[in-house]
Amino acid sequence: MNKIRKGDEVVVVVGRDRDRRGSVTRVFANGTVLVTGVNVVKKHQKPNPNAGVAGGIVEKEMPIQRSNLRLWNPDAKKGERVGFKFIGEGAARKKVRVFRSGGEVVDR
């Protein structure tokens, strides 16, 4: 179970995009995450007439390290660390994500 999942709202805590928020589009196996509107770079693209791609300079979102992100807590209005907690007893026991500062459950 990952601490940051697809669809989560996250905030960047370090780097040039610090304090920017966005939604997670994709989580990669190597520990990087693709976030909408964060880490946008300009890429020089070669034209490919066979695929119908025009050349030029395009803006593209690049992956960012998972360690540079915090999950957005809408109640506290800030990014917070996430941990895990087991809720329930016996067969109904369930593992959930919780905010480390207050212990509130993330998955509502």
Backbone atoms as SQL, in Angstrom:
CREATE TABLE atoms (id INTEGER PRIMARY KEY, chain TEXT, resi INTEGER, resn TEXT, atom TEXT, x REAL, y REAL, z REAL);
INSERT INTO atoms VALUES
  (1, 'A', 1, 'MET', 'N', 0.839, -1.176, 0.000),
  (2, 'A', 1, 'MET', 'CA', 0.000, 0.000, 0.000),
  (3, 'A', 1, 'MET', 'C', 0.887, 1.243, 0.000),
  (4, 'A', 2, 'ASN', 'N', 0.646, 2.121, -0.947),
  (5, 'A', 2, 'ASN', 'CA', 1.438, 3.336, -1.074),
  (6, 'A', 2, 'ASN', 'C', 0.839, 4.472, -0.263),
  (7, 'A', 3, 'LYS', 'N', 1.691, 5.364, 0.214),
  (8, 'A', 3, 'LYS', 'CA', 1.225, 6.516, 0.969),
  (9, 'A', 3, 'LYS', 'C', 0.611, 7.566, 0.057),
  (10, 'A', 4, 'ILE', 'N', 1.080, 7.638, -1.186),
  (11, 'A', 4, 'ILE', 'CA', 0.520, 8.562, -2.171),
  (12, 'A', 4, 'ILE', 'C', -0.027, 7.727, -3.322),
  (13, 'A', 5, 'ARG', 'N', -1.285, 7.963, -3.643),
  (14, 'A', 5, 'ARG', 'CA', -1.962, 7.171, -4.680),
  (15, 'A', 5, 'ARG', 'C', -2.500, 8.074, -5.785),
  (16, 'A', 6, 'LYS', 'N', -2.904, 7.444, -6.884),
  (17, 'A', 6, 'LYS', 'CA', -3.499, 8.165, -8.006),
  (18, 'A', 6, 'LYS', 'C', -4.797, 8.831, -7.537),
  (19, 'A', 7, 'GLY', 'N', -4.951, 10.102, -7.890),
  (20, 'A', 7, 'GLY', 'CA', -6.150, 10.838, -7.526),
  (21, 'A', 7, 'GLY', 'C', -6.001, 11.674, -6.267),
  (22, 'A', 8, 'ASP', 'N', -4.939, 11.459, -5.485),
  (23, 'A', 8, 'ASP', 'CA', -4.711, 12.243, -4.271),
  (24, 'A', 8, 'ASP', 'C', -4.315, 13.669, -4.627),
  (25, 'A', 9, 'GLU', 'N', -4.678, 14.603, -3.761),
  (26, 'A', 9, 'GLU', 'CA', -4.217, 15.980, -3.924),
  (27, 'A', 9, 'GLU', 'C', -2.980, 16.146, -3.061),
  (28, 'A', 10, 'VAL', 'N', -1.895, 16.610, -3.676),
  (29, 'A', 10, 'VAL', 'CA', -0.621, 16.732, -2.983),
  (30, 'A', 10, 'VAL', 'C', -0.095, 18.154, -3.114),
  (31, 'A', 11, 'VAL', 'N', 0.871, 18.484, -2.250),
  (32, 'A', 11, 'VAL', 'CA', 1.531, 19.787, -2.289),
  (33, 'A', 11, 'VAL', 'C', 3.037, 19.533, -2.320),
  (34, 'A', 12, 'VAL', 'N', 3.759, 20.326, -3.109),
  (35, 'A', 12, 'VAL', 'CA', 5.211, 20.198, -3.225),
  (36, 'A', 12, 'VAL', 'C', 5.846, 20.963, -2.067),
  (37, 'A', 13, 'VAL', 'N', 6.823, 20.334, -1.383),
  (38, 'A', 13, 'VAL', 'CA', 7.430, 20.971, -0.220),
  (39, 'A', 13, 'VAL', 'C', 8.838, 21.482, -0.487),
  (40, 'A', 14, 'VAL', 'N', 9.517, 21.011, -1.520),
  (41, 'A', 14, 'VAL', 'CA', 10.851, 21.506, -1.866),
  (42, 'A', 14, 'VAL', 'C', 10.975, 21.651, -3.377),
  (43, 'A', 15, 'GLY', 'N', 11.916, 22.486, -3.800),
  (44, 'A', 15, 'GLY', 'CA', 12.183, 22.650, -5.228),
  (45, 'A', 15, 'GLY', 'C', 11.582, 23.930, -5.770),
  (46, 'A', 16, 'ARG', 'N', 11.685, 24.088, -7.066),
  (47, 'A', 16, 'ARG', 'CA', 11.221, 25.332, -7.693),
  (48, 'A', 16, 'ARG', 'C', 9.697, 25.440, -7.719),
  (49, 'A', 17, 'ASP', 'N', 8.989, 24.329, -7.588),
  (50, 'A', 17, 'ASP', 'CA', 7.527, 24.328, -7.574),
  (51, 'A', 17, 'ASP', 'C', 6.968, 24.286, -6.156),
  (52, 'A', 18, 'ARG', 'N', 7.750, 24.735, -5.194),
  (53, 'A', 18, 'ARG', 'CA', 7.345, 24.683, -3.790),
  (54, 'A', 18, 'ARG', 'C', 6.002, 25.384, -3.568),
  (55, 'A', 19, 'ASP', 'N', 5.169, 24.797, -2.729),
  (56, 'A', 19, 'ASP', 'CA', 3.839, 25.287, -2.353),
  (57, 'A', 19, 'ASP', 'C', 2.808, 25.169, -3.467),
  (58, 'A', 20, 'ARG', 'N', 3.124, 24.494, -4.538),
  (59, 'A', 20, 'ARG', 'CA', 2.133, 24.254, -5.588),
  (60, 'A', 20, 'ARG', 'C', 1.363, 22.986, -5.274),
  (61, 'A', 21, 'ARG', 'N', 0.069, 23.029, -5.561),
  (62, 'A', 21, 'ARG', 'CA', -0.778, 21.862, -5.339),
  (63, 'A', 21, 'ARG', 'C', -1.220, 21.288, -6.667),
  (64, 'A', 22, 'GLY', 'N', -1.472, 19.990, -6.670),
  (65, 'A', 22, 'GLY', 'CA', -1.966, 19.334, -7.862),
  (66, 'A', 22, 'GLY', 'C', -2.477, 17.953, -7.539),
  (67, 'A', 23, 'SER', 'N', -3.111, 17.355, -8.501),
  (68, 'A', 23, 'SER', 'CA', -3.661, 16.016, -8.346),
  (69, 'A', 23, 'SER', 'C', -2.707, 14.994, -8.966),
  (70, 'A', 24, 'VAL', 'N', -2.553, 13.850, -8.324),
  (71, 'A', 24, 'VAL', 'CA', -1.648, 12.807, -8.810),
  (72, 'A', 24, 'VAL', 'C', -2.289, 12.122, -10.010),
  (73, 'A', 25, 'THR', 'N', -1.568, 12.129, -11.137),
  (74, 'A', 25, 'THR', 'CA', -2.041, 11.502, -12.361),
  (75, 'A', 25, 'THR', 'C', -1.567, 10.061, -12.471),
  (76, 'A', 26, 'ARG', 'N', -0.326, 9.826, -12.062),
  (77, 'A', 26, 'ARG', 'CA', 0.265, 8.493, -12.209),
  (78, 'A', 26, 'ARG', 'C', 1.369, 8.311, -11.179),
  (79, 'A', 27, 'VAL', 'N', 1.480, 7.095, -10.647),
  (80, 'A', 27, 'VAL', 'CA', 2.534, 6.747, -9.699),
  (81, 'A', 27, 'VAL', 'C', 3.418, 5.702, -10.369),
  (82, 'A', 28, 'PHE', 'N', 4.718, 5.984, -10.437),
  (83, 'A', 28, 'PHE', 'CA', 5.657, 5.071, -11.072),
  (84, 'A', 28, 'PHE', 'C', 6.310, 4.172, -10.032),
  (85, 'A', 29, 'ALA', 'N', 6.831, 3.036, -10.464),
  (86, 'A', 29, 'ALA', 'CA', 7.443, 2.055, -9.561),
  (87, 'A', 29, 'ALA', 'C', 8.783, 2.528, -9.009),
  (88, 'A', 30, 'ASN', 'N', 9.454, 3.466, -9.675),
  (89, 'A', 30, 'ASN', 'CA', 10.780, 3.908, -9.235),
  (90, 'A', 30, 'ASN', 'C', 10.724, 5.014, -8.184),
  (91, 'A', 31, 'GLY', 'N', 9.538, 5.315, -7.630),
  (92, 'A', 31, 'GLY', 'CA', 9.422, 6.308, -6.571),
  (93, 'A', 31, 'GLY', 'C', 9.118, 7.713, -7.058),
  (94, 'A', 32, 'THR', 'N', 8.741, 7.858, -8.314),
  (95, 'A', 32, 'THR', 'CA', 8.385, 9.176, -8.833),
  (96, 'A', 32, 'THR', 'C', 6.891, 9.236, -9.091),
  (97, 'A', 33, 'VAL', 'N', 6.379, 10.455, -9.124),
  (98, 'A', 33, 'VAL', 'CA', 4.938, 10.680, -9.265),
  (99, 'A', 33, 'VAL', 'C', 4.705, 11.767, -10.304),
  (100, 'A', 34, 'LEU', 'N', 3.688, 11.612, -11.116),
  (101, 'A', 34, 'LEU', 'CA', 3.305, 12.620, -12.100),
  (102, 'A', 34, 'LEU', 'C', 2.136, 13.412, -11.521),
  (103, 'A', 35, 'VAL', 'N', 2.319, 14.735, -11.368),
  (104, 'A', 35, 'VAL', 'CA', 1.313, 15.600, -10.754),
  (105, 'A', 35, 'VAL', 'C', 0.899, 16.655, -11.766),
  (106, 'A', 36, 'THR', 'N', -0.403, 16.913, -11.888),
  (107, 'A', 36, 'THR', 'CA', -0.887, 17.890, -12.857),
  (108, 'A', 36, 'THR', 'C', -0.468, 19.300, -12.457),
  (109, 'A', 37, 'GLY', 'N', 0.115, 20.035, -13.394),
  (110, 'A', 37, 'GLY', 'CA', 0.506, 21.416, -13.179),
  (111, 'A', 37, 'GLY', 'C', 1.790, 21.619, -12.395),
  (112, 'A', 38, 'VAL', 'N', 2.503, 20.547, -12.079),
  (113, 'A', 38, 'VAL', 'CA', 3.730, 20.634, -11.290),
  (114, 'A', 38, 'VAL', 'C', 4.884, 20.075, -12.103),
  (115, 'A', 39, 'ASN', 'N', 6.054, 20.702, -11.998),
  (116, 'A', 39, 'ASN', 'CA', 7.267, 20.283, -12.702),
  (117, 'A', 39, 'ASN', 'C', 7.063, 20.282, -14.220),
  (118, 'A', 40, 'VAL', 'N', 6.520, 21.372, -14.730),
  (119, 'A', 40, 'VAL', 'CA', 6.290, 21.530, -16.168),
  (120, 'A', 40, 'VAL', 'C', 7.570, 22.054, -16.802),
  (121, 'A', 41, 'VAL', 'N', 8.037, 21.362, -17.840),
  (122, 'A', 41, 'VAL', 'CA', 9.265, 21.746, -18.528),
  (123, 'A', 41, 'VAL', 'C', 8.964, 21.974, -20.005),
  (124, 'A', 42, 'LYS', 'N', 9.861, 22.703, -20.672),
  (125, 'A', 42, 'LYS', 'CA', 9.742, 22.898, -22.114),
  (126, 'A', 42, 'LYS', 'C', 10.641, 21.894, -22.804),
  (127, 'A', 43, 'LYS', 'N', 10.061, 21.139, -23.733),
  (128, 'A', 43, 'LYS', 'CA', 10.796, 20.077, -24.414),
  (129, 'A', 43, 'LYS', 'C', 10.807, 20.383, -25.909),
  (130, 'A', 44, 'HIS', 'N', 11.983, 20.287, -26.500),
  (131, 'A', 44, 'HIS', 'CA', 12.112, 20.484, -27.937),
  (132, 'A', 44, 'HIS', 'C', 11.771, 19.171, -28.620),
  (133, 'A', 45, 'GLN', 'N', 10.697, 19.189, -29.405),
  (134, 'A', 45, 'GLN', 'CA', 10.199, 17.967, -30.026),
  (135, 'A', 45, 'GLN', 'C', 10.443, 17.982, -31.522),
  (136, 'A', 46, 'LYS', 'N', 10.978, 16.871, -32.004),
  (137, 'A', 46, 'LYS', 'CA', 11.226, 16.701, -33.434),
  (138, 'A', 46, 'LYS', 'C', 9.921, 16.365, -34.147),
  (139, 'A', 47, 'PRO', 'N', 9.714, 16.881, -35.350),
  (140, 'A', 47, 'PRO', 'CA', 8.490, 16.521, -36.067),
  (141, 'A', 47, 'PRO', 'C', 8.527, 15.069, -36.539),
  (142, 'A', 48, 'ASN', 'N', 7.369, 14.423, -36.518),
  (143, 'A', 48, 'ASN', 'CA', 7.229, 13.053, -37.009),
  (144, 'A', 48, 'ASN', 'C', 6.005, 13.018, -37.915),
  (145, 'A', 49, 'PRO', 'N', 6.224, 13.136, -39.234),
  (146, 'A', 49, 'PRO', 'CA', 5.080, 13.187, -40.147),
  (147, 'A', 49, 'PRO', 'C', 4.282, 11.880, -40.185),
  (148, 'A', 50, 'ASN', 'N', 4.936, 10.757, -39.910),
  (149, 'A', 50, 'ASN', 'CA', 4.216, 9.482, -39.926),
  (150, 'A', 50, 'ASN', 'C', 3.185, 9.400, -38.802),
  (151, 'A', 51, 'ALA', 'N', 3.495, 9.944, -37.648),
  (152, 'A', 51, 'ALA', 'CA', 2.571, 9.927, -36.501),
  (153, 'A', 51, 'ALA', 'C', 1.714, 11.183, -36.454),
  (154, 'A', 52, 'GLY', 'N', 1.968, 12.136, -37.348),
  (155, 'A', 52, 'GLY', 'CA', 1.194, 13.377, -37.385),
  (156, 'A', 52, 'GLY', 'C', 1.556, 14.336, -36.270),
  (157, 'A', 53, 'VAL', 'N', 2.802, 14.259, -35.790),
  (158, 'A', 53, 'VAL', 'CA', 3.255, 15.122, -34.701),
  (159, 'A', 53, 'VAL', 'C', 4.040, 16.284, -35.294),
  (160, 'A', 54, 'ALA', 'N', 3.621, 17.504, -34.956),
  (161, 'A', 54, 'ALA', 'CA', 4.339, 18.680, -35.430),
  (162, 'A', 54, 'ALA', 'C', 5.521, 18.959, -34.512),
  (163, 'A', 55, 'GLY', 'N', 6.572, 19.502, -35.059),
  (164, 'A', 55, 'GLY', 'CA', 7.749, 19.830, -34.269),
  (165, 'A', 55, 'GLY', 'C', 7.587, 21.160, -33.568),
  (166, 'A', 56, 'GLY', 'N', 8.486, 21.418, -32.639),
  (167, 'A', 56, 'GLY', 'CA', 8.457, 22.689, -31.934),
  (168, 'A', 56, 'GLY', 'C', 8.747, 22.506, -30.461),
  (169, 'A', 57, 'ILE', 'N', 8.472, 23.537, -29.699),
  (170, 'A', 57, 'ILE', 'CA', 8.697, 23.499, -28.262),
  (171, 'A', 57, 'ILE', 'C', 7.354, 23.263, -27.576),
  (172, 'A', 58, 'VAL', 'N', 7.267, 22.160, -26.826),
  (173, 'A', 58, 'VAL', 'CA', 6.026, 21.814, -26.133),
  (174, 'A', 58, 'VAL', 'C', 6.273, 21.805, -24.625),
  (175, 'A', 59, 'GLU', 'N', 5.245, 22.151, -23.868),
  (176, 'A', 59, 'GLU', 'CA', 5.333, 22.072, -22.414),
  (177, 'A', 59, 'GLU', 'C', 4.810, 20.714, -21.976),
  (178, 'A', 60, 'LYS', 'N', 5.577, 20.087, -21.084),
  (179, 'A', 60, 'LYS', 'CA', 5.270, 18.718, -20.692),
  (180, 'A', 60, 'LYS', 'C', 5.487, 18.577, -19.185),
  (181, 'A', 61, 'GLU', 'N', 4.620, 17.817, -18.526),
  (182, 'A', 61, 'GLU', 'CA', 4.782, 17.541, -17.096),
  (183, 'A', 61, 'GLU', 'C', 5.752, 16.375, -16.935),
  (184, 'A', 62, 'MET', 'N', 6.704, 16.547, -16.044),
  (185, 'A', 62, 'MET', 'CA', 7.686, 15.507, -15.770),
  (186, 'A', 62, 'MET', 'C', 7.464, 14.968, -14.359),
  (187, 'A', 63, 'PRO', 'N', 7.874, 13.729, -14.111),
  (188, 'A', 63, 'PRO', 'CA', 7.696, 13.150, -12.772),
  (189, 'A', 63, 'PRO', 'C', 8.534, 13.868, -11.726),
  (190, 'A', 64, 'ILE', 'N', 8.053, 13.814, -10.489),
  (191, 'A', 64, 'ILE', 'CA', 8.737, 14.427, -9.350),
  (192, 'A', 64, 'ILE', 'C', 8.878, 13.353, -8.277),
  (193, 'A', 65, 'GLN', 'N', 9.947, 13.436, -7.484),
  (194, 'A', 65, 'GLN', 'CA', 10.188, 12.449, -6.441),
  (195, 'A', 65, 'GLN', 'C', 9.076, 12.454, -5.397),
  (196, 'A', 66, 'ARG', 'N', 8.694, 11.272, -4.965),
  (197, 'A', 66, 'ARG', 'CA', 7.636, 11.101, -3.971),
  (198, 'A', 66, 'ARG', 'C', 8.006, 11.765, -2.638),
  (199, 'A', 67, 'SER', 'N', 9.313, 11.793, -2.330),
  (200, 'A', 67, 'SER', 'CA', 9.765, 12.366, -1.062),
  (201, 'A', 67, 'SER', 'C', 9.613, 13.885, -1.026),
  (202, 'A', 68, 'ASN', 'N', 9.412, 14.516, -2.169),
  (203, 'A', 68, 'ASN', 'CA', 9.258, 15.965, -2.225),
  (204, 'A', 68, 'ASN', 'C', 7.794, 16.402, -2.137),
  (205, 'A', 69, 'LEU', 'N', 6.897, 15.451, -1.886),
  (206, 'A', 69, 'LEU', 'CA', 5.469, 15.728, -1.848),
  (207, 'A', 69, 'LEU', 'C', 4.887, 15.411, -0.475),
  (208, 'A', 70, 'ARG', 'N', 3.823, 16.107, -0.117),
  (209, 'A', 70, 'ARG', 'CA', 3.042, 15.808, 1.078),
  (210, 'A', 70, 'ARG', 'C', 1.581, 15.761, 0.663),
  (211, 'A', 71, 'LEU', 'N', 0.819, 14.909, 1.313),
  (212, 'A', 71, 'LEU', 'CA', -0.607, 14.796, 1.043),
  (213, 'A', 71, 'LEU', 'C', -1.328, 16.016, 1.605),
  (214, 'A', 72, 'TRP', 'N', -2.255, 16.589, 0.837),
  (215, 'A', 72, 'TRP', 'CA', -2.966, 17.799, 1.246),
  (216, 'A', 72, 'TRP', 'C', -4.069, 17.434, 2.239),
  (217, 'A', 73, 'ASN', 'N', -4.054, 18.090, 3.380),
  (218, 'A', 73, 'ASN', 'CA', -5.092, 17.905, 4.394),
  (219, 'A', 73, 'ASN', 'C', -6.058, 19.078, 4.278),
  (220, 'A', 74, 'PRO', 'N', -7.294, 18.849, 3.791),
  (221, 'A', 74, 'PRO', 'CA', -8.228, 19.964, 3.597),
  (222, 'A', 74, 'PRO', 'C', -8.691, 20.592, 4.905),
  (223, 'A', 75, 'ASP', 'N', -8.696, 19.830, 6.003),
  (224, 'A', 75, 'ASP', 'CA', -9.122, 20.379, 7.291),
  (225, 'A', 75, 'ASP', 'C', -8.080, 21.350, 7.846),
  (226, 'A', 76, 'ALA', 'N', -6.808, 20.954, 7.796),
  (227, 'A', 76, 'ALA', 'CA', -5.727, 21.800, 8.313),
  (228, 'A', 76, 'ALA', 'C', -5.224, 22.798, 7.277),
  (229, 'A', 77, 'LYS', 'N', -5.618, 22.613, 6.019),
  (230, 'A', 77, 'LYS', 'CA', -5.197, 23.467, 4.899),
  (231, 'A', 77, 'LYS', 'C', -3.681, 23.525, 4.759),
  (232, 'A', 78, 'LYS', 'N', -3.041, 22.351, 4.855),
  (233, 'A', 78, 'LYS', 'CA', -1.595, 22.251, 4.639),
  (234, 'A', 78, 'LYS', 'C', -1.248, 20.814, 4.264),
  (235, 'A', 79, 'GLY', 'N', -0.024, 20.644, 3.749),
  (236, 'A', 79, 'GLY', 'CA', 0.450, 19.314, 3.410),
  (237, 'A', 79, 'GLY', 'C', 0.981, 18.611, 4.643),
  (238, 'A', 80, 'GLU', 'N', 0.629, 17.333, 4.793),
  (239, 'A', 80, 'GLU', 'CA', 1.043, 16.597, 5.978),
  (240, 'A', 80, 'GLU', 'C', 1.568, 15.219, 5.600),
  (241, 'A', 81, 'ARG', 'N', 2.373, 14.670, 6.519),
  (242, 'A', 81, 'ARG', 'CA', 2.893, 13.324, 6.330),
  (243, 'A', 81, 'ARG', 'C', 1.778, 12.306, 6.561),
  (244, 'A', 82, 'VAL', 'N', 1.977, 11.124, 6.001),
  (245, 'A', 82, 'VAL', 'CA', 0.958, 10.085, 6.080),
  (246, 'A', 82, 'VAL', 'C', 1.558, 8.827, 6.675),
  (247, 'A', 83, 'GLY', 'N', 0.773, 8.147, 7.500),
  (248, 'A', 83, 'GLY', 'CA', 1.168, 6.870, 8.077),
  (249, 'A', 83, 'GLY', 'C', 0.043, 5.871, 7.900),
  (250, 'A', 84, 'PHE', 'N', 0.198, 4.695, 8.503),
  (251, 'A', 84, 'PHE', 'CA', -0.807, 3.645, 8.397),
  (252, 'A', 84, 'PHE', 'C', -1.311, 3.253, 9.770),
  (253, 'A', 85, 'LYS', 'N', -2.552, 2.771, 9.796),
  (254, 'A', 85, 'LYS', 'CA', -3.161, 2.344, 11.047),
  (255, 'A', 85, 'LYS', 'C', -4.159, 1.234, 10.727),
  (256, 'A', 86, 'PHE', 'N', -4.287, 0.288, 11.635),
  (257, 'A', 86, 'PHE', 'CA', -5.269, -0.778, 11.470),
  (258, 'A', 86, 'PHE', 'C', -6.518, -0.419, 12.244),
  (259, 'A', 87, 'ILE', 'N', -7.676, -0.545, 11.583),
  (260, 'A', 87, 'ILE', 'CA', -8.959, -0.249, 12.219),
  (261, 'A', 87, 'ILE', 'C', -9.800, -1.517, 12.210),
  (262, 'A', 88, 'GLY', 'N', -10.441, -1.792, 13.315),
  (263, 'A', 88, 'GLY', 'CA', -11.318, -2.957, 13.416),
  (264, 'A', 88, 'GLY', 'C', -10.630, -4.129, 14.088),
  (265, 'A', 89, 'GLU', 'N', -11.405, -5.178, 14.287),
  (266, 'A', 89, 'GLU', 'CA', -10.929, -6.386, 14.959),
  (267, 'A', 89, 'GLU', 'C', -11.173, -7.611, 14.086),
  (268, 'A', 90, 'GLY', 'N', -10.311, -8.598, 14.219),
  (269, 'A', 90, 'GLY', 'CA', -10.493, -9.902, 13.562),
  (270, 'A', 90, 'GLY', 'C', -10.525, -9.817, 12.055),
  (271, 'A', 91, 'ALA', 'N', -11.562, -10.427, 11.456),
  (272, 'A', 91, 'ALA', 'CA', -11.683, -10.496, 9.999),
  (273, 'A', 91, 'ALA', 'C', -12.038, -9.140, 9.394),
  (274, 'A', 92, 'ALA', 'N', -12.620, -8.248, 10.189),
  (275, 'A', 92, 'ALA', 'CA', -13.011, -6.931, 9.689),
  (276, 'A', 92, 'ALA', 'C', -11.879, -5.916, 9.811),
  (277, 'A', 93, 'ARG', 'N', -10.695, -6.362, 10.168),
  (278, 'A', 93, 'ARG', 'CA', -9.547, -5.472, 10.325),
  (279, 'A', 93, 'ARG', 'C', -9.151, -4.878, 8.984),
  (280, 'A', 94, 'LYS', 'N', -8.929, -3.581, 8.961),
  (281, 'A', 94, 'LYS', 'CA', -8.644, -2.886, 7.705),
  (282, 'A', 94, 'LYS', 'C', -7.477, -1.927, 7.909),
  (283, 'A', 95, 'LYS', 'N', -6.570, -1.884, 6.942),
  (284, 'A', 95, 'LYS', 'CA', -5.427, -0.974, 6.980),
  (285, 'A', 95, 'LYS', 'C', -5.812, 0.310, 6.249),
  (286, 'A', 96, 'VAL', 'N', -5.652, 1.453, 6.932),
  (287, 'A', 96, 'VAL', 'CA', -6.031, 2.733, 6.345),
  (288, 'A', 96, 'VAL', 'C', -4.882, 3.724, 6.495),
  (289, 'A', 97, 'ARG', 'N', -4.908, 4.759, 5.653),
  (290, 'A', 97, 'ARG', 'CA', -3.925, 5.838, 5.747),
  (291, 'A', 97, 'ARG', 'C', -4.438, 6.889, 6.717),
  (292, 'A', 98, 'VAL', 'N', -3.534, 7.418, 7.528),
  (293, 'A', 98, 'VAL', 'CA', -3.895, 8.462, 8.494),
  (294, 'A', 98, 'VAL', 'C', -2.865, 9.583, 8.412),
  (295, 'A', 99, 'PHE', 'N', -3.315, 10.813, 8.724),
  (296, 'A', 99, 'PHE', 'CA', -2.391, 11.930, 8.819),
  (297, 'A', 99, 'PHE', 'C', -1.607, 11.794, 10.107),
  (298, 'A', 100, 'ARG', 'N', -0.296, 12.006, 10.040),
  (299, 'A', 100, 'ARG', 'CA', 0.567, 11.791, 11.194),
  (300, 'A', 100, 'ARG', 'C', 0.358, 12.828, 12.305),
  (301, 'A', 101, 'SER', 'N', -0.042, 14.036, 11.955),
  (302, 'A', 101, 'SER', 'CA', -0.157, 15.084, 12.970),
  (303, 'A', 101, 'SER', 'C', -1.375, 14.891, 13.872),
  (304, 'A', 102, 'GLY', 'N', -2.531, 14.615, 13.293),
  (305, 'A', 102, 'GLY', 'CA', -3.745, 14.518, 14.087),
  (306, 'A', 102, 'GLY', 'C', -4.321, 13.129, 14.190),
  (307, 'A', 103, 'GLY', 'N', -3.894, 12.223, 13.322),
  (308, 'A', 103, 'GLY', 'CA', -4.415, 10.859, 13.335),
  (309, 'A', 103, 'GLY', 'C', -5.732, 10.693, 12.610),
  (310, 'A', 104, 'GLU', 'N', -6.168, 11.715, 11.832),
  (311, 'A', 104, 'GLU', 'CA', -7.405, 11.593, 11.085),
  (312, 'A', 104, 'GLU', 'C', -7.220, 10.636, 9.913),
  (313, 'A', 105, 'VAL', 'N', -8.259, 9.896, 9.589),
  (314, 'A', 105, 'VAL', 'CA', -8.198, 8.918, 8.497),
  (315, 'A', 105, 'VAL', 'C', -8.277, 9.664, 7.170),
  (316, 'A', 106, 'VAL', 'N', -7.387, 9.326, 6.237),
  (317, 'A', 106, 'VAL', 'CA', -7.334, 9.968, 4.918),
  (318, 'A', 106, 'VAL', 'C', -8.438, 9.416, 4.020),
  (319, 'A', 107, 'ASP', 'N', -8.576, 8.096, 3.978),
  (320, 'A', 107, 'ASP', 'CA', -9.553, 7.433, 3.087),
  (321, 'A', 107, 'ASP', 'C', -10.932, 7.502, 3.730),
  (322, 'A', 108, 'ARG', 'N', -11.746, 8.437, 3.270),
  (323, 'A', 108, 'ARG', 'CA', -13.067, 8.617, 3.875),
  (324, 'A', 108, 'ARG', 'C', -14.134, 7.911, 3.106);
